[in-house]
Each structure stands twice: as C-alpha cells, then as structure tokens.
Amino acid sequence: MNEHEKLKEQLYELGIKYAEKKGYILNPDTETVDTVIDGLAENIGEYGKRYCPCRIISGDEKEDKKIICPCIYLKEEVENDGMCHCELFFKKDGAE
C-alpha cells in the first residue's frame, strides 16, 4: 500500500469518527466517499492541509482555513440540505 492509499485510509477513519461524534453518517455511495477522500488526500499532499476538494483554494490562508474539512459550512449545509456540499457527510435520520 502506497503513502497516498495509507493517507486515504486514515482520512476515511477520521471521517467515520467525526460523523459518529456529530450525529452524521458518511455518504452511503462508497464511490463518492472514495472520490472525496482521494481529493482530501491530494490536497494534503499538495497544500499540507485537508482542504475540501469541492471548494476553491484562494491562497489566502485566513480564508482557506474556513474550507479545511470538516469546513465551517458543514453544519449549516447538513441542516439545510441533508448533506454537505462535498456529499461526504449526510444527516442521520433523527439527528439534530
């Protein structure tokens, strides 16, 4: 297993733990989860941070801090749309 795959595995585990802690679930579509996790791993490799792969990195460190996964938009997006913009985290039935 190469370093990228190891990092993806770690990010997946972090995602599961975060989802459980916050009362979310990961997207049941494993292909989408893999795509998002792969993007996160690529951003760590390129930028050194877990930037959401569905957001545009501006180069402004203060602004870009907002899009480090889990980003500041996550809670509101899940509440309003049932999922985050990246479609990684979903609202769990009955979760608030």
N, C-alpha and C positions, 0 to 999 in steps of 0.2 A: 504494500500500500504506500503510495507516494505521499509527500507532505500535504499537498492540496486535498487529497482524499481524507487524510487524518484530520485536517482542519475542518472539513465539511462535517465529519462525524462529530467533532467537538461542538460545532455550531448547532447541529441538529439536537444534541443532548441539551445544550443551553436553551434552545427554543422550547423543547418539551418542558423543562423545569420552569421556565418563565411562564409558559402558558398555564401550567398547573397552579403555580403560585397566584396568578392573576385571575384565574377562573375562565381562561380561554382554552381553545383547542388548536392544534395545528390543522391546516387545511387537509381534509381527507384525500385530496388529489395528490398523491405522492410525487407525481411528475412536476407539479407546480412547486411543491415544497423543495424538491431537488434543485429546480431552476433558481429559486430564490436563495437557497443556501449556497449554491455554486457562485451566485453573484456576490453574496456577502464575503465568501472566501476570496474571490478575485479582488474585491475592494480592500480587504485586509492585506493581501499581497502587494497591491499597487499603492495604497494610501496609508496602510498601517492602522486603519480604523474599520469598524463594522458599519460602513455607510450602507443605507438601504439601497439595493440595486435598482429600485423603481424611482428613485429621486435623482435629481441632477446635482452634482457636486459643484459648488460655486468657486471653491478655492478660498473663500472667506472662512477662516477657522471658526469664528464665533457663530456664523450662520450654519455652517456644515455640522457643527456639534448637535444641532437640532435633528439631524437625519441619521444619527448613529442608532442602529437597531438595538433595542426597540425605541423607535423615534418618539418625539413629543406629540406626534399626531395620532399615535396608535389608539389611545383610549377613546378619543372622540370619534375616530373613524369606525371602530368596532361598535360603539354605541349607536352611531347613526346609520352605518351601512351593514353591520353584522360581520365585517371583516376589515382588516387594514388594507391600505392601498396596494401593498405588495401581494396581498392574498396569502400571507403566511399564517397570520393569526385570525381565528374566527371566534365569534361569540359562542359560548357553550350554552345550550338550552338551559334557561333558568338562571344563568349567571348575570350579575349586575356589574 
